[in-house]
Every structure is written in C-alpha cells, then in structure tokens.
Amino acid sequence: MKRNWMKVFVASILEVFWVIGLAHADDFLTWAGTVVSIILSNYLMITAGQVLPAGTVYAVFVGLGTAGTVISEMVFFGEPFKWEKILLILILLIGVIGLKSVTDHKAGEGAEP
C-alpha cells in the first residue's frame, strides 16, 4: 500500500510541474514537458485510486499539488509572499494529512496487502 501512496505523492509533484507549465510554457520543449507531466500525473493518480480510496487519493493529490504550486510560484516566479497564504496552505495540508490518517483501507481482492 505504501507504494500506492508514493504514486500519489509523485503524481502531486508532477501536477506542480504541469500547472506551472500551463502558465509559463513558451516553446515546444516546455509544452512537451507539460503534456508528459499531465499524462504521467494522471496515470499515477488513477492507478493509485484503483487500490486506495479514490476520494482520499484525489484530495491528497489536489491538496499537495495546490500547496506545491503556490509555494513554487512564490519561490521561482516572484509571486508575492504573504503569511496568509502560508497559513492557509498549512491548514490545507493538515486537512489532507488528517484525511489520509483517518481513512480506513481494507485490502480487497486483487489489491495489495
């Protein structure tokens, strides 16, 4: 099961890349990287959602992707730093971690033990 959560984490990182790519791509190479990131990100999320609870997978995927995108925009692209944004990201991440920790996953037929 940890392998599937790793897929969700990697998919979230790739989501950050493709969201930034949609905003900042300006040539063939950056657009190609954006498309590859979209495909891989969604593939990993979908395959993890076949084993783990889909709602939780999606919430973790979107929460981590959102936090990563906002932080990346501030660090790399000059988005203004605001403590309010950091506080809201922390609240979002607390919710995502809480949701993951209370989700009861029982391995079904064909699922990983």
Summary of the structure (lengths in Angstrom):
residues: 113
radius of gyration: 15.5
end to end distance: 6.8
largest distance: 49.0
contacts: 309
relative contact order: 0.16
helix: 78%
strand: 0%
